[in-house]
Amino acid sequence: MTPDQKALYKKSPHAFKLRFIYRKFHFKFTPLSKNNDYVPIVDLPDITASPHVLGLILTYHVNYGLPLRKTAALMYDVHGVKVSHQTIANYCNAVAPRVKPFIDHFSYELSDSFCGDETYIKINGRWYYIFFFFDAVKKIILSYRVQRYRDYQSAILAVNDVLVKFKEIPKKLNLITDGNPIYLLAQQWFAQHGINFDISQVIGLTNEDEVSKEYRPLKQIIERLNRTFKGNYKQTTGYGSDFGAVTSVTLFTAYFNFLRPHSKLDDNVPALIPDLDKLPNMPAKWIKLISLSEDFIKANTAA
């Protein structure tokens, strides 16, 4: 304060604001952590079905969003393979943990346009949230976290999923989100750990400000991703467990990133893998993706 300001402060202290609000985060998490605590409950060697049958099941259930019981009925009616809906659920629970590390740590080619949003799901009759972050140009899902609460801790974890995908975090990284303040809190938390990026928030349904006007198209892109996922989700009428929800979202992300052609990419998949591209059908591609994921786990376990 200048001498004049000090003299004025003695006479009229109420004219000065000398206090500020400081937020202390009570959240134990290491930023840019690549630890994976997703533990499989079923070993793939214990699956009695042939690889082709497993590939067919994943194709019908994940690619086409058929419920477990309809998938079981189709396998019997069309292919003459008798398998229960619970066995199909067990197969999915075995595959998802295998492909998750491959999804999370694959060396993606990313653009500079990233958007995030939350969508609702039900688990055991209670509302949960999926935090999606998406490369709007490359059409790659970068975060797909299932969280109980829509809070700043969930936002931190989702943003961290994006940051770990970079070999080096861009200096002008900008994440596009809705107006939820949890993303600004996540930005503040990362800044306290020396990791800086911008957040641009699209507010409401109409363009009342310049930021919303500029970034509204990216918000619409992430909304289309939500609708694509809900096309599969609505067949389930909700999940029975947290693990089942995570399994479903993980397999959907594996399909979306590595197996699903996208019209905006000239009908190419977002993350092209030559070993998958040369295979003749989708069941074979699923089995090859599982094999690549297991090789990745073995390589990193040995390292």
C-alpha positions as CSV (number, residue, x, y, z in Angstrom):
1,M,0.0,0.0,0.0
2,T,1.1,3.5,-0.7
3,P,1.5,6.1,2.2
4,D,-1.8,7.7,1.1
5,Q,-3.6,4.3,1.0
6,K,-2.2,3.5,4.5
7,A,-3.5,6.8,5.9
8,L,-6.9,6.2,4.3
9,Y,-7.0,2.7,5.6
10,K,-6.6,4.0,9.2
11,K,-9.6,6.3,8.7
12,S,-11.8,4.0,6.6
13,P,-10.7,0.4,6.8
14,H,-14.0,-0.8,5.4
15,A,-13.0,0.7,2.0
16,F,-10.3,-1.9,1.6
17,K,-10.6,-5.6,1.0
18,L,-7.6,-7.3,2.7
19,R,-9.0,-10.8,3.0
20,F,-9.2,-13.4,0.4
21,I,-10.7,-16.9,0.1
22,Y,-8.2,-19.8,-0.1
23,R,-9.4,-23.3,-1.1
24,K,-7.5,-26.2,0.4
25,F,-8.1,-29.5,-1.3
26,H,-8.4,-32.6,0.8
27,F,-7.7,-35.1,-2.0
28,K,-4.9,-37.6,-2.0
29,F,-4.0,-38.2,-5.6
30,T,-0.8,-38.1,-7.6
31,P,-1.3,-36.1,-10.8
32,L,-0.3,-37.8,-14.1
33,S,-0.5,-41.1,-12.3
34,K,-0.7,-44.1,-14.7
35,N,-1.5,-46.6,-12.0
36,N,-4.2,-49.1,-12.9
37,D,-6.1,-50.7,-10.0
38,Y,-8.7,-52.5,-12.2
39,V,-8.4,-56.1,-11.1
40,P,-9.9,-58.9,-13.3
41,I,-12.2,-61.4,-11.7
42,V,-12.2,-64.1,-14.4
43,D,-9.1,-65.4,-16.2
44,L,-9.4,-65.7,-20.0
45,P,-7.8,-69.2,-20.0
46,D,-10.9,-70.4,-18.0
47,I,-13.3,-69.4,-20.8
48,T,-14.5,-72.7,-22.4
49,A,-15.8,-71.1,-25.6
50,S,-13.7,-70.9,-28.8
51,P,-12.1,-67.6,-29.7
52,H,-14.5,-67.2,-32.6
53,V,-17.6,-67.7,-30.3
54,L,-16.1,-65.1,-27.9
55,G,-15.6,-62.7,-30.8
56,L,-19.2,-63.2,-31.9
57,I,-20.5,-62.6,-28.4
58,L,-18.6,-59.3,-28.1
59,T,-19.7,-58.2,-31.5
60,Y,-23.4,-58.7,-30.8
61,H,-23.3,-57.4,-27.2
62,V,-20.9,-54.4,-27.6
63,N,-21.0,-53.4,-31.2
64,Y,-24.7,-53.8,-31.7
65,G,-25.7,-53.1,-28.1
66,L,-27.8,-56.2,-27.6
67,P,-28.7,-57.1,-24.0
68,L,-27.2,-60.2,-22.4
69,R,-30.3,-62.3,-22.8
70,K,-30.9,-61.3,-26.4
71,T,-27.2,-62.0,-27.2
72,A,-27.6,-65.5,-25.6
73,A,-30.8,-66.1,-27.6
74,L,-29.2,-65.0,-30.9
75,M,-26.1,-67.2,-30.3
76,Y,-28.4,-70.2,-30.0
77,D,-31.0,-69.3,-32.7
78,V,-28.5,-68.3,-35.4
79,H,-25.3,-70.2,-34.5
80,G,-26.5,-73.1,-32.5
81,V,-24.3,-72.2,-29.5
82,K,-26.0,-72.6,-26.2
83,V,-24.6,-70.1,-23.7
84,S,-26.4,-68.4,-20.8
85,H,-26.7,-64.7,-20.3
86,Q,-24.7,-65.0,-17.0
87,T,-21.8,-66.7,-18.9
88,I,-21.8,-63.9,-21.4
89,A,-21.6,-61.4,-18.5
90,N,-18.6,-63.4,-17.1
91,Y,-16.9,-63.3,-20.5
92,C,-17.3,-59.5,-20.7
93,N,-16.0,-59.2,-17.1
94,A,-13.0,-61.1,-18.1
95,V,-12.2,-59.2,-21.3
96,A,-12.7,-55.6,-20.0
97,P,-9.8,-55.6,-17.5
98,R,-7.6,-57.0,-20.2
99,V,-8.3,-54.3,-22.7
100,K,-8.5,-51.4,-20.3
101,P,-4.7,-50.9,-19.8
102,F,-4.3,-51.0,-23.6
103,I,-7.0,-48.3,-24.1
104,D,-5.6,-46.1,-21.4
105,H,-1.9,-46.2,-22.4
106,F,-2.1,-46.6,-26.2
107,S,0.0,-44.1,-28.1
108,Y,-2.8,-42.0,-29.6
109,E,-2.2,-39.4,-32.3
110,L,-4.1,-36.4,-30.8
111,S,-5.3,-33.1,-32.2
112,D,-5.6,-29.8,-30.2
113,S,-9.4,-29.9,-29.7
114,F,-10.7,-31.6,-26.5
115,C,-14.1,-31.5,-25.0
116,G,-15.6,-33.1,-21.9
117,D,-19.1,-33.7,-20.4
118,E,-20.9,-35.9,-18.0
119,T,-23.9,-38.2,-18.7
120,Y,-26.2,-40.1,-16.4
121,I,-26.5,-43.8,-15.8
122,K,-28.3,-45.9,-13.2
123,I,-26.6,-48.6,-11.1
124,N,-28.8,-50.5,-8.7
125,G,-31.5,-47.8,-9.1
126,R,-29.1,-45.0,-8.1
127,W,-27.8,-42.2,-10.4
128,Y,-24.2,-42.3,-11.3
129,Y,-22.2,-40.3,-13.9
130,I,-19.8,-41.1,-16.7
131,F,-17.2,-38.5,-17.3
132,F,-16.3,-38.5,-21.0
133,F,-13.4,-36.5,-22.5
134,F,-13.1,-36.6,-26.2
135,D,-10.7,-35.6,-29.0
136,A,-13.2,-33.8,-31.2
137,V,-11.0,-34.1,-34.3
138,K,-9.6,-37.6,-34.0
139,K,-12.8,-38.9,-32.5
140,I,-10.9,-40.7,-29.7
141,I,-12.4,-41.2,-26.2
142,L,-9.7,-40.1,-23.7
143,S,-11.6,-40.5,-20.4
144,Y,-14.6,-42.7,-19.6
145,R,-14.8,-42.7,-15.8
146,V,-17.8,-44.1,-13.9
147,Q,-18.2,-42.0,-10.8
148,R,-20.8,-41.9,-8.0
149,Y,-20.7,-38.1,-7.6
150,R,-20.4,-35.2,-9.9
151,D,-17.8,-33.4,-7.9
152,Y,-14.3,-31.8,-8.3
153,Q,-12.6,-35.0,-7.4
154,S,-14.3,-36.8,-10.2
155,A,-13.4,-33.9,-12.5
156,I,-9.7,-34.2,-11.5
157,L,-9.6,-37.9,-12.3
158,A,-11.2,-37.3,-15.7
159,V,-8.9,-34.5,-16.6
160,N,-5.9,-36.6,-15.5
161,D,-7.0,-39.3,-17.9
162,V,-6.6,-36.7,-20.7
163,L,-3.2,-35.4,-19.5
164,V,-1.5,-38.8,-19.2
165,K,-2.2,-39.4,-22.9
166,F,0.3,-36.7,-23.8
167,K,4.1,-37.4,-24.0
168,E,4.4,-33.7,-23.1
169,I,1.5,-31.5,-22.1
170,P,0.9,-28.7,-24.6
171,K,1.7,-25.2,-23.4
172,K,-1.7,-23.9,-24.8
173,L,-3.9,-26.9,-23.8
174,N,-7.5,-25.8,-23.7
175,L,-10.3,-28.1,-22.5
176,I,-13.9,-27.3,-23.5
177,T,-16.6,-28.2,-20.9
178,D,-20.0,-27.1,-19.8
179,G,-20.6,-24.5,-17.1
180,N,-20.1,-26.9,-14.2
181,P,-17.7,-25.2,-11.7
182,I,-16.0,-28.6,-10.8
183,Y,-13.8,-28.2,-13.9
184,L,-12.5,-24.9,-12.7
185,L,-11.7,-26.4,-9.3
186,A,-9.9,-29.2,-11.1
187,Q,-7.9,-26.6,-13.0
188,Q,-7.0,-24.9,-9.8
189,W,-6.0,-28.2,-8.2
190,F,-3.6,-29.0,-11.1
191,A,-2.2,-25.5,-11.0
192,Q,-1.3,-26.0,-7.4
193,H,0.7,-29.0,-8.6
194,G,2.5,-27.0,-11.4
195,I,0.3,-28.3,-14.2
196,N,-1.4,-25.6,-16.2
197,F,-4.1,-25.6,-18.8
198,D,-7.1,-23.5,-19.8
199,I,-10.8,-24.3,-19.3
200,S,-13.3,-22.7,-21.7
201,Q,-16.9,-23.3,-20.5
202,V,-19.9,-23.3,-22.8
203,I,-22.8,-21.9,-20.7
204,G,-26.5,-22.8,-21.2
205,L,-28.3,-23.7,-24.4
206,T,-27.9,-20.3,-26.2
207,N,-24.8,-18.3,-27.1
208,E,-25.0,-15.5,-24.5
209,D,-21.2,-14.9,-24.4
210,E,-18.3,-15.0,-26.9
211,V,-16.8,-18.2,-25.4
212,S,-20.0,-20.1,-25.7
213,K,-20.4,-18.9,-29.3
214,E,-16.9,-19.9,-30.2
215,Y,-16.9,-23.4,-28.6
216,R,-20.5,-24.4,-28.9
217,P,-19.7,-26.9,-31.8
218,L,-17.3,-28.8,-29.6
219,K,-19.9,-29.1,-26.9
220,Q,-22.3,-30.5,-29.5
221,I,-19.7,-33.1,-30.5
222,I,-19.4,-34.4,-27.0
223,E,-23.2,-34.5,-26.7
224,R,-23.3,-36.7,-29.9
225,L,-20.9,-39.1,-28.2
226,N,-23.2,-39.2,-25.2
227,R,-26.1,-40.1,-27.5
228,T,-24.1,-42.8,-29.2
229,F,-23.3,-44.4,-25.8
230,K,-26.9,-44.1,-24.6
231,G,-27.9,-46.1,-27.7
232,N,-26.2,-49.1,-26.2
233,Y,-27.0,-48.2,-22.6
234,K,-30.8,-47.9,-22.9
235,Q,-31.0,-51.6,-23.8
236,T,-29.7,-52.5,-20.3
237,T,-32.3,-50.4,-18.4
238,G,-29.5,-49.8,-15.9
239,Y,-26.6,-51.7,-14.5
240,G,-26.7,-54.1,-11.5
241,S,-23.3,-53.3,-10.1
242,D,-20.4,-50.8,-10.3
243,F,-18.2,-53.5,-11.8
244,G,-20.8,-54.3,-14.5
245,A,-21.1,-50.6,-15.4
246,V,-17.3,-50.1,-15.7
247,T,-17.1,-53.3,-17.8
248,S,-19.8,-52.1,-20.1
249,V,-18.2,-48.6,-20.6
250,T,-14.7,-50.0,-21.0
251,L,-15.8,-52.4,-23.8
252,F,-17.8,-49.6,-25.4
253,T,-14.7,-47.4,-25.4
254,A,-12.5,-50.2,-26.8
255,Y,-15.0,-50.7,-29.6
256,F,-15.4,-46.9,-30.3
257,N,-11.6,-46.2,-30.4
258,F,-10.3,-49.2,-32.2
259,L,-13.1,-51.0,-34.1
260,R,-15.8,-48.6,-35.0
261,P,-15.5,-46.8,-38.4
262,H,-16.4,-43.1,-38.2
263,S,-17.9,-41.2,-41.1
264,K,-16.0,-38.0,-40.2
265,L,-12.7,-40.0,-40.6
266,D,-13.7,-41.4,-44.1
267,D,-15.0,-44.5,-42.4
268,N,-11.7,-45.2,-40.7
269,V,-11.5,-46.1,-37.1
270,P,-10.2,-43.4,-34.7
271,A,-7.1,-45.3,-33.6
272,L,-5.9,-47.3,-36.5
273,I,-4.0,-50.5,-35.8
274,P,-2.7,-52.3,-38.9
275,D,-2.9,-55.8,-37.3
276,L,-6.7,-55.2,-36.8
277,D,-7.4,-53.5,-40.1
278,K,-6.2,-56.5,-42.2
279,L,-8.5,-59.0,-40.5
280,P,-11.6,-60.1,-42.4
281,N,-14.4,-59.8,-39.8
282,M,-15.3,-58.2,-36.5
283,P,-15.1,-61.3,-34.2
284,A,-11.5,-61.8,-35.4
285,K,-10.7,-58.2,-34.7
286,W,-12.0,-58.5,-31.1
287,I,-9.9,-61.6,-30.5
288,K,-6.8,-59.8,-32.0
289,L,-7.5,-56.7,-29.8
290,I,-7.6,-59.0,-26.7
291,S,-4.3,-60.6,-27.8
292,L,-2.6,-57.2,-28.3
293,S,-3.9,-56.1,-24.9
294,E,-2.5,-59.2,-23.2
295,D,0.9,-58.7,-24.9
296,F,0.8,-55.1,-23.6
297,I,0.2,-56.3,-20.0
298,K,2.9,-58.9,-20.2
299,A,5.4,-56.4,-21.6
300,N,4.7,-53.8,-18.9
301,T,4.6,-56.4,-16.1
302,A,8.0,-57.7,-17.2
303,A,9.4,-54.1,-17.3
